[in-house]
């Protein structure tokens, strides 16, 4: 478990996050589940009740949802006090904003195969509504997926409308946290912090998530393979005019082996901070690494044969 302010973007994974209740520095935490609910997931989330013990469930029209006495009773078992969206939260307290009841009502009402077009607007509207009454709060969106349950392919997921907002710059939250739920508990990863984000990194991570993953090792392996393939595509795109068509498959394979070993280079490419010259150096170093099997020697030779003997990348 870690304090939210100490959580690093993308690479830092933790089983729990602390959101201190400090007057004047509070959080509204919108819970968006792909295939579950806040009530069902709460025992796995590893939240401290002292951090967040208030929960708002919105009143909606289409489909019609509202908080019911069984909801209040069920949440109270965990020490969570739940209210409708007409309730005014006192200043100085963190709060959950639970939209999972509405998201599940969309499923049971419309039985959609995807969440684009009309349903996209329903989802965007409920997400935007989640913080209109919380001026002065830091706005956190937790996107969760229960890996033990079925869920759609990437473009057909409930979260796809949010990806559109991330891409076009209209995403309104301060922070976005990915939460993957496994049998062993929660795995949190910070994707947006203070509105700063790298869209390609986010899309790569979300595409790598597949139903049926059961262990942390499986998840990390899949994420790593998707990252590696993405890097190979980016490097090949920049150097393709420098290599013959016949050798492209061999060069791509060499780059894949190289960046799979050099995590720093992979991260720099994914973050789009490598210049054209840097991409060319990666290509050269990859071929040398395939021949020599020596990472340090490959980089040293690459720097020697380039016009400017600067440190790689």
N, C-alpha and C positions, 0 to 999 in steps of 0.2 A: 504493500500500500504506500502511496506517495501523495504529497501535497500537490494540488493542481498546478500551482505556480512553478513547481519544479519539474513538471512533465515536459519532456522534449518531444518535438514533432517527429512523426513517422517511425523512427527506429526504436523508441522507448516503449516497451510493453510492460504493463503492470496489472496485478489482479485486483486493485482497488484504488480509488481516488478520494482524497479528503477535500471537501469544500468548506473551509472554516466559516462559521457564522459570525461575521464581523459587521456591525452596524455601519452603513455607508459603503460597504463593499460586498454586496450580496449577489447571489446567482439565482436566475430562473432556469431550471434544467428541464428542457422539453424532451420527453422520452418518445422516440420514434422506433417502433419495432417492425421489422420486415415480416415476421411470422409468429409473433407471440403477443404478450401484453405485459405491462408494468407489474400488475398484480401477480402474474405467474412467474415472472423473472426475478422479482425483488429478492427472494432468498439467495439467489446466486450472485447478485450484483455487488455484494460486499460493501454496502454503504454503511456509514456510521449514523445511527439515529440522531445523535447530537448535531450532525451536520445538516440533515434535511429530514424534517418530520411533518411537513405540510405538503399536501397534494391537491392540485386543482384539476378537475375533470370538466371539460367544456360542454356547454349546451349547444347542440347543433340542430339544423333543420332538415337538410338532405344529405345523407339519411338522418333520421331523427334519433338523437342520443342525449342522454342526461344522466347524472349521477343518481343511483338508486340506493335504498337502505342496505341491500346486500353488499354493494361496493364499499360503503362506509364501514360496515362490520368486518369485512374481509381484510381491508387495509389496516384497521385498528389492531388486528392480531399481531401485526408487525410494528406497532407503535406509530403508525402513520395516520394522521388526521386528514381526511379528505373532504373537499367542499366543491360546490359548483362554481362556475366561472363568474357568478355574480358576487361571490364573496370577496371582500376587500382584504388583501394581505397586509398585515402590519409591517411597517418599515423595520429593517434590521434582521429579517428572517429569510433564509434560503427556501426555495419552493420547487417541487416537481410540477410540471405541467404535462399531464398524461393524455396524449392524443391516441393511445392505442385502442381505446374503446371505439372511437370514431373510425379508425383505419380498419378495424375488424368488421365494423358495421358496413363499410363499403364492400368488403368481400361478401358478406352474407346477403346483401341487398342486390348487388349488380353481378356477382360471380365473374369478375373480369379475368381475362387472360393476360392483360397488361394494364399499365396505369398511365398511358399517354392520352392525348386529346382531352376529352371532357373530364375524365377522372384526374388528369394532371392538374386541372384548375382546382378541383376539390381539395387535393392534397396540398397544393401551394397555399390555398386560402387558410386551411386549418393551421398550417405551420406558421404563417404570418400572424394569425390571430393570437398565437400562443404568447406573444410578449407585448401586445398593445397596451396592457394594463400595468406594465412593469417598468416604468421609467426609472432610470438610475441603476437598474440591475444589469449585471453582466449576463449575456444571453448565450446559453450553452445548448447545443443540440446533440443528444446522444442517439446515435443510430446503431441499433442492435440487431443481430441475427442469431437465432438459436440454431446451431449447426446440427442438432439432433433431429430437427424437423425439416420437411421439404420446403424449398423456396425456389422462386423463378430464376431463370438466367438473367444476366446483368440488365439488358435493355427492357426486360419485362417486370422488373422489380418495382415495388412501391416507391423506392428511393430515387428512381430515375428522374422524376421532375426536379428533385433537389440537385442532381448532377447538372441538369440544364442551367440552373441558377448559378452553380459554382463556375460553370464555363463562361456564362455571359456577364458575370460580375454582379448579379442581382441578389446573391445570397446574403441574407440580412443578419445572420447570427455572428456573434463575436468569435465563438469557438465551436468546433465540430469534433466529436469524439466517436470513434468506432468501437463498438463492444461486441466481441464474439463470445457466445456462450457455449461452453463445452461441458462434458460431464464433470470435469474437475473445477469448473467455475468460470469466472469472467476473464477476458483478455482485453484490456483497454489500450487503445492507440490514438494519439492526438493527431488529427488531420488538418485542422485549421486552428490557428491561435492568433487572437487580436486581429482577425480578418486577413491574416497573411496565409497564403496557400500556394501550393504548386499543383495545378490541376492534373498534370500528367502523372504525378506520383499517386494522387488520390484515385484516379481512374484505374491505374495499374493494380493497386491494392484491392479495390473492390471487385475487379474482374477476376482476381485470383481466388476469391472465396467460392467454394463449392459445397453443395449439400453432401452430408455424409462424412465430412472430415471429423475425426474423432480425437486426434492428439495435437498438442502444440507443435510437435515435429512435422506432422503432415501439413499444418497450416503454414508454418514458416518455410517449408520446402517448396510448397506451391507458390507462395508469394515471391520467393527468391527466383524461381524458374521464370515466372512472368516478368519480373524485373530484368533478368538477364536477356530474355528474348527482346524486350523493349529496347534495351541498350544496343544490342546487335543491329536492330533495324535502324536506329538513329545514326550509328556510326557508318553503316553501309550506305545510307542515304547521302552522307556527306562525302564519302570517298569513292563512290561508284564510278565516277568519271576518270579515276586514276588507276583502275584495274581492269583487266580484260574480262569479257563476259565468261570465258571458259574457267577462269580461276575464282569467280565470285563465290561459288559454294564453299571452296576450300578456305577462302579468306573469312567468310562468315563463321565457319566452324572454328577457325583460329581465334577470332574475336570472342566467340562464346566461351571458349575455354579460358581465355585471358581474363575477361571481366568476371567470370565465376570465381576466380582466385583473388582478383584485385577489387575488394569491396569499396575502397576509396574512389577508384576510377568509376565504378558503377554508379556510386552515389552522385558524383559530379556530373555525369552524363544525364542521369535522371533529373537532376536539378537544373539542367540546361545552362550550366556555367562553363562548358567547354567550348573553346573557339574552334574555328575551322582547322587551324593549324594543330590544335590539340587533338581533334578527331583523326587527323592524318597520322599523328604520332601514335595514337592508340592502334591504328591499323598496322603500322610498321612494327611496333612492339609486340603485337599479337602474333605476327608471323615469326618474329625472332623467338618468341617464347615457345611457339610450337616446335621450333627446330632445336632450341637449346634446353628447354625445360627449366630455365633459370630466370625468374622474374627480375631480380636485381640486375643481372647482366643484360637482359633484353632492354630494360629502360636505359641503362648506361649507354649501350650501343646506339639506341635510337636518338638520344640527346647528342651523341657525338656526330652522327651523320646528318643531322639537320643543320640548317644555316646558322640559327641562333642556338647556342648551347645553354638554353634555359632549362630549369627544372620542368619536368613534364607536367602539363595541365596547370 
